[in-house]
Amino acid sequence: MARNGRQLLYTAERVHALVASMEATYRAAHFETMVELKRLQVEVAELRDLMAQMRAARLAVVSAERELAELNDMRRAMVERQDPATSLH
């Protein structure tokens, strides 16, 4: 098919088919991207939960260490006040 003495490289049908193919490719890529994004959002939420649990565990350890230090200080003070002449039992 020629137009103005030139042969057409692309017909309207071929252009429509190319655009439809590109749209399908775009939609598939977009869908895959959205699926990956959702997977990553779930993973980030899981990591945030894990960090919160780790933070809580660390705070519990710090609190227990502080309490142990206080108890050791109390024990030391009691030992220092104790009369060496009295029996330990």
Legacy VTK file of the C-alpha trace (Angstrom):
# vtk DataFile Version 3.0
C-alpha trace
ASCII
DATASET POLYDATA
POINTS 89 float
0.000 0.000 0.000
1.450 3.332 -1.017
0.538 6.834 -0.024
1.895 9.845 -1.862
4.264 7.521 -3.620
5.652 6.139 -0.338
5.078 2.752 1.140
3.482 2.687 4.621
5.645 1.018 7.207
2.914 0.848 9.832
-0.769 0.406 9.263
-3.343 1.610 11.761
-4.025 -2.010 12.714
-0.346 -2.676 13.346
-0.006 0.481 15.463
-3.086 -0.491 17.496
-1.673 -3.975 17.997
1.703 -2.545 19.124
0.005 -0.157 21.569
-2.167 -2.966 22.920
0.904 -5.156 23.354
2.771 -2.345 25.134
-0.217 -1.718 27.417
-0.402 -5.399 28.308
3.324 -5.456 29.049
3.004 -2.307 31.159
0.024 -3.685 33.105
1.831 -6.969 33.799
4.949 -5.127 34.957
2.829 -2.797 37.102
1.040 -5.757 38.685
4.349 -7.491 39.461
5.675 -4.255 40.964
2.582 -3.874 43.165
2.877 -7.488 44.339
6.551 -6.964 45.211
5.727 -3.685 46.968
3.076 -5.399 49.091
5.502 -8.218 49.939
8.108 -5.677 51.016
5.541 -3.755 53.099
4.646 -6.971 54.923
8.337 -7.717 55.480
8.970 -4.205 56.835
6.007 -4.558 59.216
7.417 -7.885 60.443
10.840 -6.299 60.940
9.294 -3.401 62.879
7.494 -5.877 65.138
10.720 -7.804 65.650
12.590 -4.587 66.504
9.887 -3.679 69.044
10.223 -7.117 70.645
14.016 -6.784 70.729
13.737 -3.304 72.245
11.360 -4.601 74.934
13.675 -7.529 75.689
16.664 -5.213 75.959
14.763 -2.895 78.316
13.850 -5.912 80.460
17.521 -6.937 80.608
18.599 -3.420 81.568
15.911 -3.288 84.249
16.942 -6.689 85.625
20.613 -5.663 85.659
19.727 -2.460 87.501
17.639 -4.378 90.042
20.455 -6.899 90.562
22.945 -4.069 91.122
20.608 -2.522 93.706
20.214 -5.868 95.493
23.990 -6.357 95.499
24.408 -2.869 96.957
21.869 -3.686 99.668
23.625 -6.984 100.450
26.979 -5.226 100.636
25.557 -2.585 102.979
24.058 -5.274 105.210
27.378 -7.131 105.361
29.205 -3.918 106.252
26.739 -3.128 109.065
26.805 -6.653 110.444
28.677 -7.171 113.717
31.576 -9.539 113.011
31.082 -11.145 116.420
27.557 -12.397 115.638
26.936 -15.709 114.015
25.835 -15.825 110.371
23.238 -18.507 111.264
LINES 1 90
89 0 1 2 3 4 5 6 7 8 9 10 11 12 13 14 15 16 17 18 19 20 21 22 23 24 25 26 27 28 29 30 31 32 33 34 35 36 37 38 39 40 41 42 43 44 45 46 47 48 49 50 51 52 53 54 55 56 57 58 59 60 61 62 63 64 65 66 67 68 69 70 71 72 73 74 75 76 77 78 79 80 81 82 83 84 85 86 87 88
